Amino acid sequence: MTKPIYVTQPDLPPLEEFLPYLEKIWDSKVLTNGGPMHQQLEQALCDHLGVEHLALFANGTVALVTALQALRITGEVITTPYSFVATAHSLLWNGIKPVFVDVDPNTLNLDPARIEAAITPHTTAIMPVHCYGHPCDVNAIQRIADNYNLRVIYDAAHAFGVQDANGSVLNHGDLSVLSFHATKVFNTFEGGAIVCPDAKTKQRIDHLKNFGFVDEVTVVAPGINGKMSEFNAALGLLQLQHIDQAMARRKAIDAAYREQLAGVKGIHCLNDADEKVANHSYFPILVQPEYPLSRDALYQKLKDHNIYARRYFYPLISDFPMYRGMPSAQRGNLPVAADASAKVLCLPIYPDLLPQEQQRVIDIIRDA
Ligand SMILES: *Cc1c(COP(=O)(O)O)cnc(C)c1O
């Protein structure tokens, strides 16, 4: 049997490069609570991403939960069913009701044309996702938010390093939330961050992620423990040194898939957007009816060859038991998302994927 190929494989720099960072942590004996590695990584990420302020977190989900707390969001929030389940879970953890709105068939991001119809007197915010790192229609979303006085919190877990015509896509909306989970483009094993526009908001977020402490004796909010440790921050500093190289490899893999799958009838490659800096975090294809196999049959065929593609995002968030009873979760309200969820397959893409391994994936898809 050939070596298994997974949809992603964590990007790890050489171990010996990490040892000097560990020595520094051991020498200083500062393990967490905003130590030197944490401070350095916040600054380095601001510089790398082109954002003003950023607060590190232990993971992306606690960052999402805290972002909603920071803006005191309540009532109902409009969001997408076509995402990882943490997007909507962060709303439930705040006692907020998610209201699902369908996605755009080209980008699979929240469709701005459908947002207004879902706004009620209880709506306080919109939580879109830059799905697969492809930027949302940020201007249309902001216009609606301004008209109805809503806040916008982007789940930008897929959007590390993505730029549009105006620079970092993370500068849109009120807040953007990143994930540095092992499976993401930039990883600290576990980790995340909130990008925010001003120092005052960052300060509130920094209090919230540290139990609400301002100083030794003052607690100003019912905060949580969301802090990133020095170990994870050190990993981030090391990963940043290799990120450009990793992105270049992803770009080449993306291009090879597009070129070699272009002529395959019934295989549609998503998000070929070369007008911006993309991060090539995923390689989603839609398996159309003209293809000889169903999506699930192709998924199985690849699996039989030891290739583990993933059906992101299937099932839809709105189909999970804690959501499916909601009126907005009904299939009739979400036809585009339901269709994409039944057709999508994410193919292996990661810096260490070898050209001959990628060719095996392509050949199986072509030979059906
Ligand atoms: C990965 C991911 C999250 C959760 O991030 P964690 O760091 O794993 O908690 C949230 N939303 C989306 C869209 C994700 O892909």
The ligand as an SDF file (V2000), in Angstrom:
LIG
                    3D

 15 15  0  0  0  0  0  0  0  0999 V2000
  -10.5840   26.2510   12.5430 C   0  0  0  0  0  0  0  0  0  0  0  0
  -11.8150   27.1020   12.5430 C   0  0  0  0  0  0  0  0  0  0  0  0
  -12.3550   27.6420   13.7120 C   0  0  0  0  0  0  0  0  0  0  0  0
  -11.9000   27.2460   15.0870 C   0  0  0  0  0  0  0  0  0  0  0  0
  -10.6090   27.5270   15.3750 O   0  0  0  0  0  0  0  0  0  0  0  0
   -9.8390   26.7090   16.5450 P   0  0  0  0  0  0  0  0  0  0  0  0
   -8.5320   27.4240   16.6310 O   0  0  0  0  0  0  0  0  0  0  0  0
   -9.7060   25.2930   16.0880 O   0  0  0  0  0  0  0  0  0  0  0  0
  -10.6450   26.8440   17.8000 O   0  0  0  0  0  0  0  0  0  0  0  0
  -13.4190   28.5220   13.6010 C   0  0  0  0  0  0  0  0  0  0  0  0
  -13.9600   28.8220   12.4130 N   0  0  0  0  0  0  0  0  0  0  0  0
  -13.4950   28.3070   11.2650 C   0  0  0  0  0  0  0  0  0  0  0  0
  -14.1320   28.7070    9.9770 C   0  0  0  0  0  0  0  0  0  0  0  0
  -12.4220   27.3980   11.2960 C   0  0  0  0  0  0  0  0  0  0  0  0
  -11.9930   26.8480   10.1460 O   0  0  0  0  0  0  0  0  0  0  0  0
  1  2  1  0
  2  3  1  0
  2 14  2  0
  3  4  1  0
  3 10  2  0
  4  5  1  0
  5  6  1  0
  6  7  2  0
  6  8  1  0
  6  9  1  0
 10 11  1  0
 11 12  2  0
 12 13  1  0
 12 14  1  0
 14 15  1  0
M  END
$$$$
